[in-house]
Amino acid sequence: MSAAILLALRLILALVLYAFLAGALYILWQDLKQVGKDDSSQQVPTLTLTQHDPDGSERAYKFSDPKIVIGRDPVVDLNIDDKTISTRHAQLIYQHGQWWVEDLQSTNGTFLNLDTVSEQIVITDGDQVRCGRIILEIAIEGTSTNRQQEI
């Protein structure tokens, strides 16, 4: 009779273990679903790029997409017709709650506030990105600098 009791205890222990594992997996799955909802519902702050040309003219562009490609190609998000700009020169990406700039292996390089961009770098309100000889001034909606200017 002790063998039957021992077998029953082993079966009960195995069922409890599988129930625990199933519960843990269910909680992890629910948590992953919630994280996915949080990421997808995160609002991308509007990014304003003010283009300063060498001749002194300025143009402002507003973007609310999480990825902005800058270049001379007509299909990019910000088309700049300047011979010092590569076809696909640089891109601005919104990820992890911040805007980032990345050089796309351009010929004349991308610079953030006079520093060469060799990898993704976080950009903030008031930064200047230079592509070729074109300077783009960054304004990010909802940042502290913008709030102070609006007051």
C-alpha positions in Angstrom: 0.0 0.0 0.0 2.9 2.4 0.6 3.9 2.0 -3.1 0.4 3.1 -4.2 0.5 6.1 -1.9 4.0 7.0 -3.1 2.8 6.8 -6.7 -0.3 9.0 -5.9 2.0 11.6 -4.2 4.3 11.6 -7.2 1.4 12.2 -9.6 0.0 15.0 -7.4 3.4 16.6 -7.3 3.8 16.4 -11.1 0.4 17.9 -11.6 1.2 20.7 -9.2 4.5 21.4 -10.9 2.8 21.5 -14.4 0.1 23.8 -13.1 2.7 26.1 -11.7 4.7 26.1 -15.0 1.5 26.8 -16.9 0.5 29.7 -14.6 4.0 31.2 -14.9 3.9 31.0 -18.7 0.4 32.5 -18.8 1.6 35.5 -16.6 4.7 36.0 -18.9 2.5 35.9 -22.0 0.1 38.5 -20.5 3.0 40.7 -19.5 4.5 40.5 -23.0 1.1 41.5 -24.5 0.9 44.5 -22.2 4.5 45.6 -23.1 3.5 45.4 -26.8 0.5 47.5 -26.2 2.5 50.1 -24.3 5.1 50.3 -27.1 2.5 50.6 -29.9 0.4 53.2 -28.0 3.5 55.4 -27.3 3.0 58.7 -29.1 5.8 59.9 -31.3 6.5 63.5 -30.5 6.4 65.8 -33.6 9.8 66.6 -34.9 10.4 69.9 -36.7 13.5 70.2 -38.9 14.5 73.7 -39.9 16.7 73.5 -43.0 19.4 76.3 -43.1 20.8 76.6 -46.6 24.3 78.1 -47.3 22.5 81.0 -49.1 20.8 82.0 -45.8 17.3 80.7 -46.7 15.3 78.6 -44.2 12.6 76.0 -44.6 10.8 74.1 -41.8 9.4 70.6 -42.1 7.3 68.8 -39.5 7.3 65.0 -39.1 5.3 62.7 -36.8 6.5 59.4 -38.3 8.9 57.3 -36.1 11.5 57.1 -39.0 12.6 59.9 -41.2 15.1 59.3 -44.0 17.1 62.3 -45.3 18.7 62.4 -48.7 18.7 63.5 -52.4 16.5 60.6 -53.6 12.9 61.7 -54.4 11.4 58.9 -52.4 13.0 59.7 -49.1 11.0 61.5 -46.3 13.1 64.7 -46.5 14.4 65.3 -50.0 17.2 67.9 -50.1 18.4 68.7 -53.6 22.0 69.5 -52.9 25.1 67.9 -54.5 26.7 67.4 -51.1 23.9 65.2 -49.9 24.0 61.4 -50.6 21.0 59.7 -52.1 20.2 58.2 -48.7 22.3 60.3 -46.4 21.0 59.9 -42.8 18.0 58.9 -40.8 16.2 60.0 -37.7 14.5 57.2 -35.7 12.2 57.4 -32.7 12.8 54.4 -30.4 13.0 53.8 -26.7 11.3 57.1 -26.0 14.1 59.2 -27.8 15.0 60.5 -31.2 18.2 59.1 -32.6 20.3 60.1 -35.7 22.2 57.7 -37.8 24.5 58.2 -40.8 23.6 55.9 -43.8 27.2 55.6 -45.0 27.0 58.9 -46.7 29.9 60.3 -48.8 30.3 63.6 -47.0 29.3 62.4 -43.6 26.7 63.4 -41.0 27.5 65.6 -38.0 25.7 66.3 -34.8 26.7 69.6 -33.3 30.1 69.5 -35.1 30.8 65.8 -34.0 30.9 63.1 -36.6 28.0 60.6 -36.4 29.6 57.1 -36.7 26.8 55.2 -34.9 23.3 56.0 -33.6 23.3 59.0 -31.3 20.5 60.5 -29.3 19.4 63.9 -30.4 17.7 66.5 -28.3 15.8 69.7 -28.8 18.1 72.5 -30.2 20.7 70.1 -31.7 22.0 70.7 -35.2 22.5 67.9 -37.7 24.7 68.7 -40.7 24.3 66.7 -43.8 26.9 67.7 -46.4 26.7 71.5 -46.3 23.0 71.7 -45.2 22.3 72.3 -41.5 19.1 71.0 -40.0 18.0 72.4 -36.6 16.0 70.0 -34.4 12.9 71.0 -32.5 11.1 68.3 -30.6 7.5 68.9 -29.5 6.9 68.7 -25.7 10.5 69.1 -24.6 11.5 71.5 -21.8 13.1 74.0 -24.2 10.0 74.2 -26.3 7.8 74.7 -23.2 10.0 77.5 -22.0 9.8 79.3 -25.4 6.0 79.0 -25.4 5.6 80.7 -22.0 
